[in-house]
């Protein structure tokens, strides 16, 4: 990963509606090649931008979406004033891995990458390993790359199969849900498909600095065999990802990010992924309590360093809806100050509440939560996640169990020290937090980087009793610790 920071902060942009919003803001058409410089300036400070959905979208997939009553209901729910032109097709129903000409094409993407690089920001794009659009050229040119069936399959279950010339091919799916009607299933066990994947990813890698691989765990031997059984034969001796990742990363500082679920994050890290989605932490922050979060953070750093933490992305509800009110801010502080990469989503800082279906090319109008945006900008700008991270013990008193809601950790990098203490509970909490880097005779000035409060503390007290904290519900300290010289 030479050239990449150890814990990058990634900003996801839903490219098509983002450009539509810019067109409204500047009252002119805006494509990737002519985004105003001041807009790129707004992204300076992030380590990478993920331009989600730049590849050519499928007309065949679009027709399927427009004919689906359930999707139409979702579209109208997100955009009450929906126009047919707002439905642009799914970015995960890829017809070709060429930048869609309607958003600027390859030349436009090249300009966007140059503008980001000028500001020290890397570019991440998508790759969808599990399936392609029904009008992707390979469907007719290389049917052996796909999961093949027989005529009886199509007759028996037309929702799971489709005819492609003389072949019956499976629609894409994962093992827990019905097939997706707009895509065709690739065969992870086919050696030709594996070779073609290297070629495609190599072409993508010439245009960006990393890829986010959609549903990456579906291509592992165990999951793929369980999903498709006898139709794909015995699993090959080698896994899908390791050789592919090694080949693409050869002689280039390129990063692979896996969308991963089902506790397969460690498996994918071992197969070569630099970062894997931390959906477990997301679920615990949204639905569970401080103890669940604390237990999650006891995992080894060799694992945690390879996670990408998030509170929102295009597949999840907007954070302002999923974690409304005061709970959302300490949850965001956890995301921003624990090991691993961090993923922020366009619109999250402003408090958007409508999760836009990926088929749509326009956001609904929503008011900006100025106070929330100020909080997120300060938090995202802190970047304290470097050096040695350590989960800290906090304790309370027999007649005061509120300390159970307190989470604490520290970062150390030479003389640079930070301490994070979070009350992840709906009541005030008091606790003593053990500070591992203090010593008797020291004096410390603790400055809260979020609100500017300053606390002077004796090092002996920090060693013997721990730092006393008294936090209102759903609040936190993000403290820089400076040793005072007497």
C-alpha positions in Angstrom: 0.0 0.0 0.0 3.0 2.4 -0.6 1.6 5.8 -1.1 -1.6 5.3 0.9 -2.1 6.3 4.5 -2.6 3.4 7.0 -6.1 4.7 7.9 -7.5 6.6 5.0 -10.7 8.7 5.2 -12.8 8.0 2.2 -15.7 10.2 0.9 -18.4 8.4 -1.1 -20.2 10.4 -3.8 -23.2 9.1 -5.7 -21.9 10.4 -8.9 -25.0 10.9 -11.1 -27.2 12.7 -8.6 -24.2 14.7 -7.4 -23.6 16.0 -10.9 -27.3 16.8 -11.2 -27.2 18.7 -8.0 -24.1 20.7 -9.3 -26.0 21.5 -12.5 -28.8 23.0 -10.4 -26.3 24.9 -8.2 -24.5 26.4 -11.2 -27.4 26.6 -13.6 -25.6 24.8 -16.4 -24.9 21.1 -17.3 -22.0 19.7 -15.3 -20.1 16.5 -16.2 -17.0 15.0 -14.6 -14.7 17.0 -16.8 -16.1 20.4 -16.0 -16.8 20.3 -12.2 -15.8 23.7 -10.9 -12.5 23.8 -9.0 -14.2 25.2 -5.9 -16.2 21.9 -5.7 -13.1 19.8 -5.8 -11.6 22.2 -3.2 -14.5 21.1 -0.8 -13.1 17.6 -0.9 -9.6 18.5 0.0 -8.6 16.9 3.3 -10.0 13.5 2.6 -7.6 10.8 1.5 -9.8 9.4 -1.2 -13.1 10.0 -3.0 -15.2 7.1 -4.2 -17.1 8.1 -7.3 -19.8 5.5 -7.0 -21.5 4.6 -10.3 -19.4 5.9 -13.2 -19.6 2.9 -15.5 -22.0 2.5 -18.4 -25.5 1.6 -17.2 -27.5 -1.0 -19.0 -30.5 0.0 -21.1 -31.8 -3.6 -20.6 -31.5 -3.2 -16.9 -33.2 0.2 -17.0 -36.2 -1.4 -18.8 -36.4 -4.0 -16.0 -36.4 -1.3 -13.3 -39.0 0.8 -15.0 -41.3 -2.2 -15.3 -41.0 -3.3 -11.6 -43.9 -2.0 -9.5 -42.0 -2.3 -6.2 -39.1 -0.3 -7.5 -41.4 2.3 -8.9 -43.0 2.7 -5.4 -39.5 3.2 -4.0 -38.7 5.8 -6.6 -41.8 7.8 -5.9 -41.2 7.6 -2.1 -37.7 9.1 -2.5 -38.7 11.6 -5.2 -42.4 12.5 -5.0 -42.0 14.7 -8.1 -40.4 11.8 -10.0 -39.9 12.2 -13.8 -39.1 9.3 -16.0 -35.8 11.0 -16.8 -34.8 10.7 -13.2 -34.5 6.9 -13.5 -31.1 6.4 -15.0 -30.5 2.7 -14.2 -28.5 0.8 -11.6 -24.8 1.4 -11.3 -24.5 -2.3 -10.3 -26.0 -3.4 -13.6 -22.9 -2.7 -15.7 -23.1 -3.0 -19.4 -19.4 -2.1 -20.0 -16.6 -1.0 -17.8 -16.4 2.3 -19.7 -17.3 5.6 -18.1 -20.8 6.5 -19.1 -20.7 9.2 -21.7 -23.7 10.9 -20.1 -21.5 11.9 -17.1 -18.4 12.8 -19.1 -16.9 9.6 -20.4 -13.3 8.5 -20.0 -11.8 11.9 -20.7 -14.1 13.5 -18.0 -13.0 10.9 -15.5 -9.4 11.6 -16.3 -9.9 15.3 -15.6 -11.6 14.5 -12.3 -8.8 12.3 -11.2 -6.3 15.0 -12.1 -8.2 17.6 -10.1 -8.4 15.3 -7.1 -4.7 14.4 -7.3 -3.8 18.1 -7.4 -5.4 18.3 -4.0 -3.8 15.2 -2.6 -6.9 13.1 -3.0 -7.0 9.6 -4.5 -9.8 8.1 -6.6 -11.8 4.9 -5.9 -14.1 3.3 -8.4 -16.5 0.3 -8.3 -16.0 -3.2 -9.5 -18.9 -5.7 -9.5 -17.4 -9.3 -9.6 -20.6 -11.3 -9.2 -22.7 -10.3 -12.2 -23.1 -8.1 -15.3 -26.0 -6.6 -17.2 -28.0 -8.9 -19.6 -26.7 -6.8 -22.5 -23.0 -7.0 -21.5 -21.0 -8.2 -24.5 -19.7 -11.3 -22.7 -23.2 -12.7 -22.3 -23.3 -13.7 -25.9 -19.5 -13.8 -26.6 -18.4 -15.9 -23.6 -21.4 -17.8 -22.2 -19.0 -20.2 -20.4 -18.1 -17.4 -18.0 -21.6 -17.6 -16.6 -23.6 -20.1 -14.5 -25.4 -22.2 -17.1 -28.6 -24.1 -16.8 -30.9 -26.1 -19.1 -34.3 -25.4 -20.7 -36.2 -27.0 -17.8 -34.7 -24.5 -15.4 -36.1 -21.6 -17.4 -39.5 -23.3 -17.6 -39.6 -24.2 -14.0 -38.3 -20.9 -12.6 -38.2 -18.1 -15.1 -37.5 -15.5 -12.3 -34.1 -17.2 -11.8 -33.0 -17.9 -15.4 -33.0 -16.2 -18.7 -32.4 -17.3 -22.3 -29.3 -15.8 -24.0 -29.0 -17.1 -27.5 -28.7 -20.9 -27.3 -27.8 -20.8 -23.6 -29.8 -20.7 -20.4 -28.0 -18.5 -17.9 -28.7 -17.8 -14.2 -29.7 -14.4 -12.9 -27.4 -13.0 -10.3 -28.1 -13.7 -6.7 -26.7 -14.3 -3.2 -27.6 -17.4 -1.2 -30.1 -15.6 1.1 -32.3 -13.6 -1.3 -34.3 -14.2 -4.5 -32.4 -13.5 -7.8 -31.9 -10.0 -9.0 -34.0 -9.6 -12.2 -31.7 -7.3 -14.0 -28.3 -9.1 -13.9 -26.6 -12.3 -15.1 -24.6 -14.5 -12.8 -20.9 -14.9 -13.4 -19.2 -18.2 -12.6 -16.4 -17.6 -10.0 -15.0 -21.1 -10.7 -14.4 -20.6 -14.4 -10.7 -20.0 -15.2 -11.6 -17.9 -18.2 -13.7 -15.6 -16.1 -10.9 -15.3 -13.6 -8.5 -14.3 -16.3 -11.0 -11.8 -17.7 -11.4 -10.3 -14.2 -7.7 -9.6 -14.1 -7.8 -7.9 -17.4 -10.9 -5.8 -16.5 -9.4 -4.8 -13.1 -6.1 -3.9 -14.7 -7.9 -1.6 -17.1 -9.9 0.0 -14.2 -6.6 0.4 -12.2 -5.2 2.6 -14.9 -8.0 5.0 -14.2 -8.0 5.2 -10.4 -6.1 4.4 -7.2 -8.4 1.7 -5.7 -11.6 -0.2 -6.2 -14.5 -1.0 -4.0 -15.6 -4.6 -4.8 -19.4 -5.1 -4.6 -20.4 -8.1 -2.5 -16.9 -9.5 -2.6 -17.6 -12.5 -0.3 -19.9 -14.0 -2.9 -16.8 -15.0 -4.9 -15.1 -17.0 -2.2 -15.1 -20.8 -2.9 -17.2 -21.7 0.1 -20.0 -19.2 -0.5 -20.1 -19.7 -4.2 -20.2 -23.5 -3.9 -23.0 -23.2 -1.3 -25.0 -20.8 -3.5 -24.7 -22.8 -6.8 -23.9 -26.4 -5.8 -23.7 -29.0 -8.6 -24.3 -26.4 -11.4 -20.7 -25.1 -11.1 -19.0 -28.4 -10.1 -16.3 -28.8 -7.4 -14.5 -25.7 -6.2 -11.0 -25.2 -7.7 -7.9 -25.6 -5.5 -7.3 -21.8 -5.5 -9.6 -19.1 -4.2 -10.9 -16.4 -6.6 -9.3 -13.3 -5.0 -5.7 -13.8 -4.0 -4.1 -14.3 -7.5 -6.3 -11.6 -9.0 -5.5 -9.0 -6.3 -1.8 -9.8 -6.5 -1.7 -9.5 -10.2 -3.5 -6.2 -10.3 -1.5 -4.7 -7.4 1.8 -5.7 -9.0 4.1 -2.6 -9.3 1.3 -0.1 -8.4 0.1 1.4 -5.0 -3.5 0.2 -5.4 -6.1 -0.5 -2.7 -8.9 -3.1 -2.7 -11.9 -2.5 -0.5 -14.4 -5.3 0.0 -18.1 -4.9 0.7 -18.3 -7.8 3.1 -20.9 -9.4 5.4 -21.6 -12.7 7.2 -18.4 -12.4 9.4 -16.2 -13.0 6.3 -14.1 -9.9 6.8 -11.1 -11.7 8.2 -11.3 -14.3 5.4 -11.2 -11.5 2.8 -8.4 -9.7 4.5 -6.4 -12.9 4.3 -7.2 -13.2 0.6 -5.7 -9.8 -0.1 -8.2 -7.1 0.6 -6.8 -4.0 2.3 -10.1 -3.0 3.9 -13.4 -4.7 4.5 -16.7 -3.2 5.5 -17.3 -3.3 9.2 -21.0 -3.9 9.1 -21.0 -5.4 12.6 -19.8 -2.2 14.2 -22.5 -0.3 12.2 -25.2 -2.6 13.5 -24.0 -2.3 17.1 -23.8 1.5 16.9 -27.3 1.7 15.5 -29.1 -1.0 17.4 -27.1 -2.1 20.5 -25.4 -0.6 23.6 -22.0 0.4 24.7 -21.0 -3.0 26.0 -21.6 -4.5 22.5 -19.5 -1.8 20.9 -16.7 -2.3 23.5 -16.6 -6.1 22.9 -16.4 -5.4 19.2 -13.4 -3.2 19.8 -11.5 -5.9 21.7 -10.5 -7.6 18.4 -6.9 -7.7 17.4 -5.4 -4.7 15.7 -4.3 -6.9 12.8 -8.0 -7.3 12.1 -9.3 -3.9 13.0 -6.6 -2.1 10.9 -8.1 -3.8 7.9 -11.7 -2.6 8.4 -13.5 0.4 7.0 -15.9 1.9 9.4 -19.1 3.7 8.4 -22.3 5.1 9.7 -23.9 5.5 6.3 -23.3 4.5 2.7 -25.6 4.2 -0.4 -26.8 0.7 0.8 -27.8 1.8 4.3 -30.5 4.3 5.6 -29.3 7.8 6.0 -27.6 8.2 9.4 -29.9 11.1 10.2 -32.8 8.6 10.0 -31.1 5.5 11.3 -29.4 7.1 14.2 -31.5 10.2 14.8 -31.1 12.8 17.5 -28.2 12.8 20.0 -27.1 9.2 19.5 -25.8 9.9 16.1 -22.9 12.2 17.2 -21.1 9.8 19.6 -21.7 7.0 17.0 -19.9 9.2 14.4 -17.1 9.9 16.9 -16.6 6.1 17.4 -16.4 5.7 13.6 -13.8 8.5 13.2 -11.5 7.7 16.1 -11.1 3.9 16.1 -8.6 1.9 14.0 -9.0 1.2 10.3 -10.3 3.3 7.4 -13.3 5.6 7.6 -16.1 6.0 5.1 -18.2 9.1 4.9 -21.2 9.5 2.5 -22.1 12.6 0.5 -25.1 14.2 2.2 -24.3 12.7 5.6 -22.7 15.8 7.0 -25.7 17.9 5.9 -28.2 15.6 7.6 -30.0 14.2 4.6 -32.7 11.8 5.6 -33.8 10.3 2.3 -31.9 7.2 1.1 -31.9 7.5 -2.6 -32.4 4.3 -4.7 -29.2 3.9 -6.8 -31.3 3.8 -9.9 -32.1 7.6 -9.6 -30.1 10.5 -10.9 -31.5 13.3 -8.7 -31.7 14.0 -5.0 -34.8 15.4 -3.4 -34.5 18.9 -2.0 -33.8 18.7 1.7 -32.8 21.4 4.2 -29.3 21.5 5.5 -28.7 20.9 9.2 -26.1 23.6 9.7 -25.2 22.5 13.2 -24.8 18.9 12.2 -22.6 19.9 9.2 -20.4 22.0 11.5 -20.0 19.0 13.9 -19.1 16.6 11.1 -16.6 19.0 9.5 -14.8 19.4 12.8 -14.9 15.7 13.4 -13.7 14.7 10.0 -10.9 17.3 10.1 -9.4 16.0 13.4 -7.6 12.9 11.9 -6.1 11.7 15.2 -6.1 8.0 14.0 -2.4 7.4 13.8 0.2 5.8 16.0 -0.6 3.2 18.6 -4.3 2.6 19.5 -5.4 1.1 22.8 -8.8 0.3 24.2 -8.9 1.6 27.8 -10.6 0.4 31.0 -13.2 2.5 32.7 -14.6 1.8 36.1 -17.3 3.1 38.3 -18.7 2.6 41.8 -21.0 -0.1 43.4 -23.9 2.4 43.7 -23.3 3.9 40.3 -23.4 1.6 37.3 -23.5 4.4 34.7 -19.8 3.8 33.9 -21.0 0.8 31.8 -22.0 3.2 29.1 -18.5 4.8 28.9 -16.2 3.8 26.1 -12.6 5.0 26.0 -9.4 4.6 24.0 -6.2 6.4 23.3 -3.8 7.1 20.4 -0.1 7.5 20.9 2.5 8.6 18.3 5.7 9.7 20.0 4.9 12.7 22.2 1.5 13.1 20.5 -1.3 11.7 22.6 -5.0 11.7 22.2 -7.8 10.4 24.5 -11.3 9.7 23.4 -14.1 9.1 26.0 -17.7 8.5 24.9 -20.9 8.2 26.9 -22.8 5.9 24.6 -25.9 5.9 26.7 -29.1 7.8 27.2 -28.3 8.9 30.8 -25.5 10.9 32.4 -22.5 8.7 33.1 -19.5 9.0 35.5 -16.4 6.9 35.4 -12.7 6.7 36.0 -10.6 6.0 32.8 -7.2 4.4 33.2 -4.6 6.4 31.2 -1.7 4.2 30.3 0.9 6.8 29.3 0.9 9.0 32.4 3.3 8.9 35.3 3.7 10.4 38.8 5.1 13.8 38.6 3.5 14.6 35.3 1.0 17.3 34.7 -1.3 17.3 31.7 -3.4 19.8 29.8 -6.3 18.1 28.1 -7.9 20.1 25.3 -11.2 19.0 23.8 -10.8 19.3 20.1 -14.5 19.4 19.5 -15.6 22.3 21.8 -12.3 23.8 23.0 -12.7 23.0 26.7 -9.5 22.8 28.6 -8.8 20.5 31.7 -5.5 20.4 33.7 -4.9 17.1 35.5 -2.2 15.7 37.7 -0.3 12.7 36.3 -0.3 10.9 39.6 -4.1 11.0 39.8 -4.3 9.6 36.3 -2.0 6.7 37.2 -3.6 5.8 40.6 -7.3 6.6 40.2 -7.8 7.3 36.5 -9.2 10.3 34.7 -12.6 11.2 36.2 -15.2 12.0 33.6 -18.8 13.1 34.0 -20.6 13.2 30.7 -24.2 14.0 29.8 -26.1 11.4 27.7 -24.8 10.8 24.2 -21.7 13.1 24.5 -18.0 12.6 24.3 -14.6 14.2 24.8 -11.9 14.0 22.0 -8.9 15.2 24.0 -5.4 16.2 22.9 -3.1 15.6 25.9 -0.1 18.0 26.3 2.5 17.4 29.1 3.0 20.6 31.0 6.5 21.7 31.7 7.1 23.1 35.2 
